[in-house]
Amino acid sequence: MSAFHDINLRALDGQELPLAPFKGQVLLVVNVASKCGLTPQYAGLESLYQQYRDQGFSVLGLPCNQFAGQEPGSEDEIREFCSLNYGVSFPLGSKLEVNGPGRHPLYRLLVGEGAEFPGDITWNFEKFLVGQDGRVLARFSPRTPPDDPAVIQAIEKALA
């Protein structure tokens, strides 16, 4: 198993959210926020999830409050917001830090020293495409919408 798949998170509902079950799947990891100008990307992320999930694809949304306090809610509030406003059915983790000394181990792996695409997360909705083997295949800017042809092409290539 890869280092990626060794990581354990916590879901918004408080349950364990290990990454091991995602081994063999293609995963789009996204730091998300409910009060951001990019929040409507939730709709596109859900659409991607619905379109490709039966082919071994998933989205993993990870709330983060490090950018202008744009994810201030409790885990229950975040879950309710995502469900009511965007019909989110893909997995959502609990809030975590993506930058700085409190950076979660997942983000140390994604952007830290030795990473395929190193460098701090720039804003909410930065996206990482992780292959079936846990290797990071691509990194997309927060402003790149989920339905961007480059994102679709990378997902389809990873699923092929």
DRENMARLUM-38995 format. One record per residue (C-alpha): x, y, z; residue number from 1; residue in three letters. Coordinates in nm, 2 decimals, padded with zeros to 4 digits, always signed. Example, Ala and Ser with C-alpha at 12.3 -4.5 7.8 and 13.67 -1.06 7.14 Angstrom:
REM DRENMARLUM-38995
{{+01.23,-00.45,+00.78},1,'ALA'}
{{+01.37,-00.11,+00.71},2,'SER'}
END
This chain:
REM DRENMARLUM-38995
{{+00.00,+00.00,+00.00},1,'MET'}
{{+00.12,+00.35,-00.07},2,'SER'}
{{+00.19,+00.62,+00.19},3,'ALA'}
{{-00.13,+00.79,+00.07},4,'PHE'}
{{-00.34,+00.49,+00.14},5,'HIS'}
{{-00.19,+00.46,+00.49},6,'ASP'}
{{-00.34,+00.79,+00.60},7,'ILE'}
{{-00.65,+00.80,+00.82},8,'ASN'}
{{-00.89,+01.09,+00.83},9,'LEU'}
{{-01.21,+01.16,+01.02},10,'ARG'}
{{-01.54,+01.21,+00.83},11,'ALA'}
{{-01.77,+01.50,+00.90},12,'LEU'}
{{-02.00,+01.26,+01.10},13,'ASP'}
{{-01.71,+01.17,+01.33},14,'GLY'}
{{-01.65,+00.82,+01.18},15,'GLN'}
{{-01.31,+00.70,+01.08},16,'GLU'}
{{-01.23,+00.78,+00.72},17,'LEU'}
{{-00.93,+00.57,+00.62},18,'PRO'}
{{-00.78,+00.62,+00.27},19,'LEU'}
{{-00.70,+00.25,+00.24},20,'ALA'}
{{-01.04,+00.17,+00.08},21,'PRO'}
{{-00.96,+00.41,-00.20},22,'PHE'}
{{-00.67,+00.19,-00.31},23,'LYS'}
{{-00.75,+00.09,-00.67},24,'GLY'}
{{-00.97,+00.40,-00.73},25,'GLN'}
{{-00.89,+00.74,-00.88},26,'VAL'}
{{-00.96,+01.01,-00.63},27,'LEU'}
{{-00.99,+01.39,-00.66},28,'LEU'}
{{-00.89,+01.55,-00.33},29,'VAL'}
{{-01.02,+01.90,-00.28},30,'VAL'}
{{-00.99,+02.14,+00.01},31,'ASN'}
{{-01.34,+02.29,+00.03},32,'VAL'}
{{-01.52,+02.59,+00.20},33,'ALA'}
{{-01.88,+02.69,+00.23},34,'SER'}
{{-01.85,+03.07,+00.23},35,'LYS'}
{{-01.61,+03.11,-00.07},36,'CYS'}
{{-01.67,+03.26,-00.41},37,'GLY'}
{{-01.57,+02.92,-00.55},38,'LEU'}
{{-01.82,+02.73,-00.34},39,'THR'}
{{-02.05,+02.67,-00.64},40,'PRO'}
{{-01.77,+02.43,-00.75},41,'GLN'}
{{-01.94,+02.18,-00.52},42,'TYR'}
{{-02.20,+02.13,-00.79},43,'ALA'}
{{-01.94,+02.04,-01.05},44,'GLY'}
{{-01.76,+01.81,-00.80},45,'LEU'}
{{-02.08,+01.62,-00.73},46,'GLU'}
{{-02.15,+01.60,-01.11},47,'SER'}
{{-01.80,+01.45,-01.16},48,'LEU'}
{{-01.86,+01.20,-00.88},49,'TYR'}
{{-02.19,+01.09,-01.02},50,'GLN'}
{{-02.05,+01.06,-01.38},51,'GLN'}
{{-01.75,+00.85,-01.29},52,'TYR'}
{{-01.81,+00.68,-00.96},53,'ARG'}
{{-01.92,+00.35,-01.12},54,'ASP'}
{{-01.59,+00.34,-01.30},55,'GLN'}
{{-01.38,+00.36,-00.98},56,'GLY'}
{{-01.36,+00.73,-00.92},57,'PHE'}
{{-01.44,+00.94,-00.61},58,'SER'}
{{-01.41,+01.29,-00.48},59,'VAL'}
{{-01.29,+01.36,-00.13},60,'LEU'}
{{-01.39,+01.70,+00.01},61,'GLY'}
{{-01.18,+01.83,+00.30},62,'LEU'}
{{-01.31,+02.14,+00.46},63,'PRO'}
{{-01.05,+02.40,+00.56},64,'CYS'}
{{-01.09,+02.73,+00.74},65,'ASN'}
{{-00.74,+02.87,+00.67},66,'GLN'}
{{-00.84,+03.10,+00.38},67,'PHE'}
{{-01.02,+03.42,+00.51},68,'ALA'}
{{-01.22,+03.21,+00.76},69,'GLY'}
{{-01.44,+03.08,+00.48},70,'GLN'}
{{-01.53,+02.76,+00.65},71,'GLU'}
{{-01.64,+02.88,+00.99},72,'PRO'}
{{-01.92,+02.63,+01.06},73,'GLY'}
{{-01.94,+02.32,+01.27},74,'SER'}
{{-01.91,+01.98,+01.11},75,'GLU'}
{{-02.29,+01.94,+01.13},76,'ASP'}
{{-02.34,+02.28,+00.97},77,'GLU'}
{{-02.10,+02.19,+00.69},78,'ILE'}
{{-02.26,+01.86,+00.62},79,'ARG'}
{{-02.61,+02.02,+00.62},80,'GLU'}
{{-02.49,+02.30,+00.39},81,'PHE'}
{{-02.34,+02.07,+00.14},82,'CYS'}
{{-02.64,+01.84,+00.13},83,'SER'}
{{-02.91,+02.10,+00.11},84,'LEU'}
{{-02.74,+02.34,-00.13},85,'ASN'}
{{-02.54,+02.10,-00.36},86,'TYR'}
{{-02.67,+01.75,-00.29},87,'GLY'}
{{-02.32,+01.64,-00.21},88,'VAL'}
{{-02.30,+01.26,-00.18},89,'SER'}
{{-01.92,+01.22,-00.21},90,'PHE'}
{{-01.72,+01.17,+00.11},91,'PRO'}
{{-01.64,+01.47,+00.32},92,'LEU'}
{{-01.37,+01.48,+00.59},93,'GLY'}
{{-01.36,+01.69,+00.90},94,'SER'}
{{-01.19,+02.02,+00.89},95,'LYS'}
{{-00.81,+02.02,+00.86},96,'LEU'}
{{-00.52,+02.25,+00.80},97,'GLU'}
{{-00.36,+02.24,+00.46},98,'VAL'}
{{-00.07,+02.49,+00.52},99,'ASN'}
{{+00.16,+02.59,+00.80},100,'GLY'}
{{+00.30,+02.41,+01.10},101,'PRO'}
{{-00.04,+02.24,+01.16},102,'GLY'}
{{-00.06,+02.10,+00.81},103,'ARG'}
{{-00.23,+01.76,+00.81},104,'HIS'}
{{-00.01,+01.46,+00.72},105,'PRO'}
{{-00.22,+01.42,+00.40},106,'LEU'}
{{-00.13,+01.76,+00.28},107,'TYR'}
{{+00.24,+01.71,+00.39},108,'ARG'}
{{+00.23,+01.42,+00.15},109,'LEU'}
{{+00.05,+01.61,-00.13},110,'LEU'}
{{+00.25,+01.94,-00.12},111,'VAL'}
{{+00.55,+01.89,+00.10},112,'GLY'}
{{+00.91,+01.82,+00.03},113,'GLU'}
{{+00.95,+01.54,-00.22},114,'GLY'}
{{+00.59,+01.58,-00.35},115,'ALA'}
{{+00.52,+01.56,-00.72},116,'GLU'}
{{+00.35,+01.90,-00.71},117,'PHE'}
{{+00.51,+02.08,-00.41},118,'PRO'}
{{+00.41,+02.42,-00.27},119,'GLY'}
{{+00.15,+02.56,-00.04},120,'ASP'}
{{-00.22,+02.54,-00.11},121,'ILE'}
{{-00.31,+02.88,-00.26},122,'THR'}
{{-00.68,+02.89,-00.18},123,'TRP'}
{{-01.00,+02.69,-00.13},124,'ASN'}
{{-01.09,+02.43,-00.40},125,'PHE'}
{{-00.73,+02.34,-00.50},126,'GLU'}
{{-00.76,+01.99,-00.65},127,'LYS'}
{{-00.52,+01.69,-00.66},128,'PHE'}
{{-00.59,+01.39,-00.88},129,'LEU'}
{{-00.46,+01.07,-00.71},130,'VAL'}
{{-00.42,+00.75,-00.91},131,'GLY'}
{{-00.52,+00.40,-00.82},132,'GLN'}
{{-00.17,+00.34,-00.67},133,'ASP'}
{{-00.18,+00.65,-00.45},134,'GLY'}
{{+00.05,+00.86,-00.67},135,'ARG'}
{{-00.05,+01.22,-00.73},136,'VAL'}
{{-00.11,+01.25,-01.10},137,'LEU'}
{{-00.21,+01.62,-01.13},138,'ALA'}
{{-00.27,+01.94,-00.94},139,'ARG'}
{{-00.53,+02.19,-01.05},140,'PHE'}
{{-00.57,+02.55,-00.94},141,'SER'}
{{-00.86,+02.66,-00.73},142,'PRO'}
{{-01.00,+02.86,-01.02},143,'ARG'}
{{-01.00,+02.55,-01.25},144,'THR'}
{{-01.36,+02.43,-01.25},145,'PRO'}
{{-01.43,+02.06,-01.20},146,'PRO'}
{{-01.57,+02.04,-01.55},147,'ASP'}
{{-01.26,+02.19,-01.71},148,'ASP'}
{{-01.15,+01.97,-02.01},149,'PRO'}
{{-00.80,+01.93,-01.85},150,'ALA'}
{{-00.96,+01.78,-01.54},151,'VAL'}
{{-01.20,+01.56,-01.73},152,'ILE'}
{{-00.91,+01.44,-01.96},153,'GLN'}
{{-00.69,+01.36,-01.65},154,'ALA'}
{{-00.96,+01.17,-01.48},155,'ILE'}
{{-01.04,+00.96,-01.79},156,'GLU'}
{{-00.68,+00.89,-01.85},157,'LYS'}
{{-00.63,+00.77,-01.49},158,'ALA'}
{{-00.94,+00.55,-01.52},159,'LEU'}
{{-00.83,+00.39,-01.85},160,'ALA'}
END
